[in-house]
Structures are given as C-alpha cells and as structure tokens.
C-alpha cells in the first residue's frame, strides 16, 4: 500500500477516519492478509471443498501437516482462513464456542449465517474501540441450509458476503475472476476439487508440491474431512502446475 501525504495523521488508531472516510488500520490488515497464501472454497452439489495454499517450512525437521488453514467448527460447519495463523485460531475458537452454545441451547446445529453474523459483529468491534487492532484474517465460512451448501466471506472490517465460490488471501481478485469464469452450473465433488486446486494455482507464482495444499471436504451433518497428503497427491497427479517434490542430495 502506497503511503499518501497526510496519511500518518489518521493511521495511528483503528477508530480514526481519514477525511475521505477510510480506516487505514483495516486496510493495513487487508494488506497483511494479501501476504499470506491463497485459500479457496467451492460449493458443489451436496457439499463444499476447501483448498488452501500453505507455505511449507524451510526446515526438513518441521511437520508440514501442523500448519492448518481449514478448521472444523461443528457437524456440517467448517471454514478456511487466510492471514495471520495466530489470529485465525482466536476466531475459530470463537466460532466453535458459539456453535456449541447454540447446540446446547436449541438442540441443533447453528445456522452458518447466524455464526457468520456473530463473528462479523466481533470483527467490527475491533475496528470501533480504542486499544485494539483489527484481526488480520479473512475467512470463508461454510455450512448448509437443509442440504444446500453455502459460503460466507468475512474480512477484518466485519463485512459478510455470501458466495457460491470465492477466494481470499494472495491474488484473491485474480483467483476470484478465474472462478467466476470457469465455474459451471453443476459441480460434483471431484470437479469442485479440481476447480478449487486450479484456482489456488492461479494465485501461486510458481508450481507447488501436493504437500503445500490443505484440502478439506464438508458435507451435511458430518465433521469436516481433511484429506491426507497421499490422497491429495493421488488426486492432483498429472496437473501441470503441481511441482515435483524436491530431492535433497545425500551427504554428511
């Protein structure tokens, strides 16, 4: 983001509007999200597929699978995030607590729209009161209305927008344009998976390994199912944007 003359007078707190009606701290949070990996969610007939790119650890000692971008909320509820991982965990925990509170009170799963608006209210509060900063996270929250899948996008401003498919994180506009151009009227799980992976590839400047993908499938009244790396590698085999795993030379 390019600094404009006089901007420093209005970016010291998230509660101060600039003369042209901008909240710079919220825009900075959005810029931080753009530095993260791309995440995509696509609804298909009967479910939702979440695909996120995660930066693989530089050290060979690290467990790539410990970097989570998709999260289970409750049965038939899940999300994928882009941005600061630590901030993501706080918001995911909020969603889980709200989902369980609703289940204990009403004896049923919380509607994803209700959870989304509750989280949007929390996000908005962190732009309105002094002594806080906006969360540097965007989420795609998925759930079902009956058996019809749906998505809500939430960003640091607290705004909520419903989508059939969408992208957050790095190059989200280009990826969202790709989805809008390529998405058909009807999708199966397999075609939804391939479309989501192809869309994530649109946001990546270089080919990537299957290990770099966090993939999860959400179905009605079922827990979020995260695909193991071996299954992801099998399903993406032959795709031109998937790089071959790097081989390290033996040595002492």
Secondary structure, 3 states (H helix, E strand, C coil): CCCCCCHHHCCCCCCCCCCCCCCHHHHHHHHHHHCCCCEEEEEECCEEEEEEECCCCCCCCCCHHHCCCEEEEECCEEEEEEECHHHHHHHHHHHHHHHHHHHHHHCCCCCHHHHHHHHHHHHHHCCCCCCCCCCCEEEEEEEEECCEEEEEEECCCCCEEEECEEEECCCHHHHHHHHHHHCCCCCCHHHHHHHHHHHHHHCCCCCECHHHEEEEEEECCCCCEECCHHHHHHHCCCCCCECCCCCCCCCC
